[in-house]
Amino acid sequence: MKLEKINYHEVTGSILLVLPKYIGDAINTTPTIGMLRALFPDKKIILLVRAYLAPLFERDDRFDVTVLVDHRYTAKSRLSLIKQAKLIKSYRCELAIVMRNSFSDALLCWLSGIHYRIGYRNEGRSFLLTHAYYLHPYRHYLQRYAFLANEPFGRPFEQMPSTYLFSKPQSVGKPSRQLKVGVYFGGKNKGLRHYPSDLGIQTLLMISAELNCKFWVFGDENEAKDNAVLVDALELHHRGVVDFSGKTSLIELVDGIASIDVLLTIDSGPLHMAAAVDTPYVAIVGLGTSPWSMVEPKERSGVSLFANGLGLVDADLIRNITPERVLAATLSLGLSYDNECNVFQTKQCVNE
């Protein structure tokens, strides 16, 4: 059934976006936010987010958004579904785009009295949406979100903008020709995506033998123990390393990734942060939680390495991405020092 087109010129109220709960997914909604700002230059755009995501968007300098915390999931100030809907109703929203495929989020927008409610018809929630669309299972996540800001309005866009996060790169000491290499291999909490410590150590030692560099190791408190293995090995071999494990907030992590020259990372939130702040990356892609073709950043500033071996043991698949491959990918970025700007720059590259 063909759904009625929404005349966006006639929308007079605020616009609500219900963002996904995971960091990488939330970052991947930023092209959609940009599209909506272009469609509704004078309207209030409200982002409904989990509390831990709020800082990422509260310092936005591009989209002029209002950030509203979804207190249904906040332990200290939890709100019921009805009370959260009442809070949303006070913002006089006329249109909502539900980016999470959950029944409760569609119900929330219905209870909030929002006139237009756009989303995918998953989870038996079509009757709660005014514009319920079929979710193509092979559509990239970026385009899944962008579709919901394009199709209901008669497809005014032919292309979406790039992902974007505001960042404040930190200058540490005097300008240096020493390459700053960020490292996020995850920990055992990342399951099959974690890059094993023995391979990680070999990789970093090989890179430091080829390049004059210092390593910035990132991770949360759950990954500190695994990261300590890397840090101890680097220090034993007298390699420069700074361990930020469990020492950064979410926005400090974004700023840290914006401050380095290249990020070596598994398929996780920091990868999408790097893409959103235009930091070159090498992605080490094991067996992820979604097909890589649906989550890979579309920016052309990185190289992606895949675990394409013939092995049948899931836990060993990522071992197919050898230190030699990671070194070659890092060198292929063509990082060179710009004397005039005192920064490292990379040539434009394509994925392996």
C-alpha positions as CSV (number, residue, x, y, z in Angstrom):
1,M,0.0,0.0,0.0
2,K,1.3,3.4,-1.0
3,L,1.5,5.8,2.0
4,E,0.4,9.4,1.8
5,K,3.2,11.8,1.3
6,I,3.8,14.3,4.1
7,N,4.0,17.9,2.9
8,Y,6.9,19.1,5.0
9,H,6.1,22.7,4.3
10,E,2.9,22.3,6.3
11,V,4.5,20.8,9.4
12,T,4.3,23.5,12.1
13,G,5.2,21.7,15.3
14,S,8.4,20.3,16.7
15,I,10.2,17.2,15.2
16,L,11.1,14.3,17.5
17,L,13.8,11.7,16.7
18,V,14.0,8.6,18.8
19,L,17.6,7.6,18.6
20,P,19.1,4.1,18.9
21,K,20.6,3.0,22.2
22,Y,24.1,2.0,21.0
23,I,26.9,4.5,20.4
24,G,27.8,3.6,16.9
25,D,24.2,3.4,15.8
26,A,23.4,6.8,17.4
27,I,26.4,8.3,15.5
28,N,25.1,6.8,12.3
29,T,21.9,8.9,12.6
30,T,23.7,12.2,12.2
31,P,23.3,12.2,8.4
32,T,19.5,11.9,9.0
33,I,19.6,14.7,11.5
34,G,21.3,16.9,8.9
35,M,18.6,16.0,6.3
36,L,15.9,17.0,8.7
37,R,17.5,20.2,9.6
38,A,17.6,21.0,5.8
39,L,13.9,20.1,5.5
40,F,12.9,22.0,8.6
41,P,15.3,24.9,9.0
42,D,13.1,26.8,11.5
43,K,11.6,24.0,13.5
44,K,12.8,22.6,16.8
45,I,14.4,19.2,16.4
46,I,14.4,17.1,19.6
47,L,16.6,14.1,20.0
48,L,15.3,11.5,22.5
49,V,18.4,9.7,23.8
50,R,19.6,7.4,26.5
51,A,21.4,9.5,29.3
52,Y,24.9,8.3,28.4
53,L,24.5,9.5,24.8
54,A,23.3,13.0,25.7
55,P,26.8,14.6,26.0
56,L,27.6,13.6,22.4
57,F,24.7,15.7,21.1
58,E,24.5,18.4,23.7
59,R,27.6,20.1,22.4
60,D,26.5,19.9,18.7
61,D,27.5,22.9,16.7
62,R,25.9,22.1,13.3
63,F,22.3,20.8,13.6
64,D,20.8,23.1,16.3
65,V,19.1,20.3,18.2
66,T,17.4,20.0,21.6
67,V,18.5,16.9,23.6
68,L,15.9,15.2,25.7
69,V,16.9,12.2,27.9
70,D,14.7,9.2,27.8
71,H,14.2,8.7,31.6
72,R,12.5,5.4,31.1
73,Y,16.0,4.0,31.2
74,T,17.6,6.3,33.9
75,A,18.1,4.5,37.2
76,K,18.1,7.5,39.5
77,S,15.2,9.4,37.9
78,R,13.2,6.7,36.1
79,L,9.9,7.7,34.5
80,S,7.1,5.5,33.5
81,L,6.0,5.2,29.9
82,I,3.0,7.4,30.6
83,K,5.1,10.1,32.4
84,Q,7.7,10.1,29.6
85,A,5.0,10.6,27.1
86,K,3.5,13.5,29.1
87,L,7.0,15.1,29.1
88,I,7.3,14.7,25.3
89,K,3.8,16.1,24.8
90,S,4.9,19.4,26.5
91,Y,7.3,20.0,23.5
92,R,4.3,20.1,21.1
93,C,5.8,17.6,18.6
94,E,3.9,17.2,15.4
95,L,6.2,14.6,13.7
96,A,8.3,11.8,15.1
97,I,10.8,9.4,13.5
98,V,11.2,6.3,15.5
99,M,14.7,4.9,14.6
100,R,14.6,2.0,17.0
101,N,12.6,-1.0,15.9
102,S,10.9,-1.4,19.3
103,F,7.2,-1.6,20.1
104,S,7.6,0.5,23.2
105,D,9.1,3.5,21.3
106,A,6.2,3.5,18.8
107,L,3.8,3.3,21.7
108,L,5.5,6.2,23.4
109,C,5.1,8.4,20.3
110,W,1.4,7.4,20.0
111,L,0.8,8.2,23.7
112,S,2.5,11.5,23.2
113,G,-0.2,12.5,20.7
114,I,2.2,13.1,17.9
115,H,0.3,13.5,14.6
116,Y,2.8,11.9,12.2
117,R,4.7,8.8,13.4
118,I,7.2,7.4,11.1
119,G,9.1,4.1,11.4
120,Y,9.6,0.5,10.2
121,R,6.7,-1.9,10.6
122,N,8.7,-4.4,12.8
123,E,7.6,-5.8,16.2
124,G,3.9,-5.8,15.2
125,R,3.7,-2.0,15.7
126,S,2.3,-0.8,12.4
127,F,-1.0,0.2,13.9
128,L,0.9,2.7,16.2
129,L,2.6,4.4,13.2
130,T,1.0,6.7,10.5
131,H,3.8,5.8,8.1
132,A,5.0,2.3,8.6
133,Y,7.6,1.1,6.1
134,Y,9.1,-2.3,5.1
135,L,12.7,-2.6,6.4
136,H,14.9,-3.9,3.6
137,P,17.1,-6.5,5.4
138,Y,20.3,-5.6,3.3
139,R,20.1,-1.8,3.5
140,H,23.0,-0.2,5.2
141,Y,22.2,1.2,8.7
142,L,23.1,4.8,7.6
143,Q,20.6,4.5,4.7
144,R,18.0,2.8,6.9
145,Y,17.8,5.9,9.1
146,A,18.1,8.3,6.2
147,F,15.2,6.5,4.4
148,L,12.9,7.5,7.2
149,A,13.7,11.2,6.6
150,N,13.4,11.0,2.9
151,E,10.7,8.6,1.7
152,P,7.7,10.1,3.7
153,F,8.4,13.5,2.2
154,G,8.5,12.5,-1.5
155,R,12.2,11.8,-1.6
156,P,13.5,15.4,-1.7
157,F,17.1,14.1,-1.2
158,E,19.2,12.0,-3.7
159,Q,22.2,11.8,-1.3
160,M,22.8,12.0,2.4
161,P,25.5,13.9,4.1
162,S,28.4,12.3,6.0
163,T,28.4,11.3,9.6
164,Y,29.5,14.1,12.0
165,L,30.3,14.7,15.6
166,F,31.5,17.9,17.2
167,S,35.0,17.4,18.7
168,K,37.8,19.4,20.3
169,P,41.1,17.9,19.3
170,Q,43.6,18.2,22.2
171,S,47.2,19.4,21.6
172,V,49.6,17.5,23.9
173,G,52.9,19.3,24.2
174,K,54.7,20.9,21.3
175,P,54.1,19.9,17.7
176,S,55.9,16.6,17.0
177,R,56.8,14.5,14.0
178,Q,55.9,11.5,16.2
179,L,52.9,9.8,14.8
180,K,50.0,9.4,17.4
181,V,48.5,5.9,16.9
182,G,45.3,5.2,18.7
183,V,44.5,1.6,19.6
184,Y,41.1,0.1,20.4
185,F,41.2,-3.7,20.3
186,G,38.4,-4.1,22.8
187,G,38.5,-6.6,25.6
188,K,37.1,-10.1,26.1
189,N,33.8,-8.3,26.8
190,K,33.6,-7.7,23.0
191,G,33.5,-11.4,22.4
192,L,34.5,-12.5,18.9
193,R,35.3,-8.9,17.9
194,H,38.2,-8.7,20.3
195,Y,41.6,-8.6,18.7
196,P,43.7,-11.2,20.7
197,S,46.4,-9.7,22.9
198,D,49.2,-11.8,21.4
199,L,48.4,-10.5,17.9
200,G,47.9,-7.0,19.2
201,I,51.3,-6.9,20.8
202,Q,53.0,-8.2,17.7
203,T,51.1,-5.7,15.6
204,L,52.1,-2.7,17.7
205,L,55.7,-3.7,18.0
206,M,55.9,-4.1,14.2
207,I,54.3,-0.7,13.6
208,S,56.7,1.0,16.0
209,A,59.6,-0.6,14.3
210,E,58.5,1.0,11.0
211,L,57.2,4.3,12.2
212,N,58.2,6.9,14.7
213,C,55.1,6.7,16.8
214,K,53.5,6.8,20.2
215,F,50.4,4.7,21.1
216,W,47.3,6.0,22.8
217,V,45.4,3.0,24.1
218,F,41.6,3.5,24.5
219,G,39.0,1.4,26.4
220,D,36.5,1.5,29.2
221,E,37.0,0.0,32.7
222,N,35.9,-3.4,31.5
223,E,38.7,-3.5,29.0
224,A,41.4,-2.1,31.3
225,K,42.8,-5.5,32.2
226,D,43.2,-6.6,28.5
227,N,44.7,-3.3,27.6
228,A,47.2,-3.5,30.5
229,V,48.7,-6.6,28.7
230,L,49.3,-4.4,25.6
231,V,50.7,-1.5,27.6
232,D,53.0,-3.7,29.7
233,A,54.5,-5.3,26.6
234,L,55.1,-1.9,24.9
235,E,56.7,-0.5,28.0
236,L,58.9,-3.6,28.3
237,H,60.1,-2.9,24.8
238,H,60.6,0.8,25.6
239,R,57.8,2.0,23.2
240,G,56.0,5.2,23.9
241,V,52.4,4.5,25.2
242,V,49.7,6.3,27.1
243,D,46.9,4.2,28.6
244,F,43.5,5.9,28.7
245,S,41.6,2.8,29.7
246,G,38.7,3.7,32.0
247,K,40.0,7.3,32.2
248,T,37.8,9.1,29.6
249,S,34.2,10.1,29.4
250,L,32.4,9.5,26.2
251,I,33.1,13.0,24.9
252,E,36.7,12.8,26.1
253,L,37.0,9.6,24.0
254,V,35.6,11.5,21.0
255,D,38.1,14.3,21.5
256,G,40.9,11.8,22.0
257,I,40.1,10.0,18.7
258,A,40.0,13.4,17.0
259,S,43.5,14.2,18.4
260,I,45.3,11.2,17.0
261,D,46.7,10.6,13.5
262,V,45.3,7.1,12.9
263,L,43.1,4.7,14.9
264,L,43.6,0.9,14.9
265,T,40.2,-0.4,15.9
266,I,37.8,-3.3,15.9
267,D,34.2,-3.0,14.7
268,S,32.7,-1.0,17.6
269,G,31.7,2.6,18.7
270,P,35.2,4.1,18.4
271,L,35.3,3.1,14.7
272,H,32.2,5.3,14.0
273,M,33.7,8.0,16.1
274,A,36.8,8.1,14.0
275,A,34.7,8.3,10.8
276,A,32.6,11.1,12.3
277,V,35.6,13.2,13.3
278,D,37.5,12.4,10.1
279,T,40.4,10.5,11.7
280,P,42.0,7.8,9.4
281,Y,41.5,4.3,10.7
282,V,42.3,0.7,10.1
283,A,39.3,-1.5,11.0
284,I,40.0,-5.1,12.1
285,V,36.8,-6.9,11.4
286,G,36.1,-10.2,13.0
287,L,32.7,-11.9,13.5
288,G,30.5,-8.9,14.3
289,T,27.0,-8.4,15.5
290,S,25.8,-7.2,12.1
291,P,27.0,-7.9,8.5
292,W,29.9,-5.6,7.8
293,S,28.3,-4.4,4.6
294,M,25.5,-2.9,6.7
295,V,27.7,-1.1,9.2
296,E,30.9,-0.1,7.5
297,P,31.6,3.6,7.6
298,K,31.1,5.3,4.2
299,E,33.9,7.8,4.7
300,R,36.9,7.0,2.5
301,S,39.5,7.7,5.2
302,G,40.1,4.1,6.3
303,V,41.1,0.6,5.4
304,S,39.0,-2.4,6.4
305,L,40.6,-5.8,7.0
306,F,38.3,-8.9,7.1
307,A,38.6,-12.3,8.7
308,N,38.1,-14.2,5.5
309,G,39.9,-17.5,6.4
310,L,38.6,-21.0,5.9
311,G,38.5,-21.9,9.6
312,L,35.4,-23.2,11.3
313,V,36.1,-22.1,14.9
314,D,34.4,-18.7,15.3
315,A,36.8,-17.6,18.1
316,D,39.8,-18.0,15.8
317,L,38.4,-16.3,12.7
318,I,39.8,-12.9,13.7
319,R,43.3,-14.4,13.9
320,N,43.3,-14.5,10.1
321,I,43.9,-10.8,10.3
322,T,47.7,-11.0,11.0
323,P,50.0,-8.3,12.3
324,E,51.6,-8.2,8.9
325,R,48.2,-7.3,7.3
326,V,47.5,-4.6,9.9
327,L,51.0,-3.1,9.4
328,A,50.5,-3.1,5.6
329,A,47.1,-1.4,5.9
330,T,48.6,1.3,8.2
331,L,51.4,2.0,5.8
332,S,49.0,2.1,2.9
333,L,47.3,5.1,4.4
334,G,50.3,7.1,3.3
335,L,50.5,9.2,6.4
336,S,53.0,12.0,5.9
337,Y,53.9,15.1,8.0
338,D,52.7,18.5,6.8
339,N,55.4,21.0,7.8
340,E,53.2,24.0,7.2
341,C,50.3,22.7,9.4
342,N,52.4,20.6,11.8
343,V,50.0,17.6,11.4
344,F,50.1,14.2,9.7
345,Q,48.0,13.9,6.6
346,T,46.8,10.8,4.7
347,K,46.3,10.2,1.1
348,Q,42.7,9.2,0.2
349,C,42.4,5.4,0.2
350,V,39.9,2.7,-0.5
351,N,39.1,-0.4,1.5
352,E,41.1,-3.6,1.0
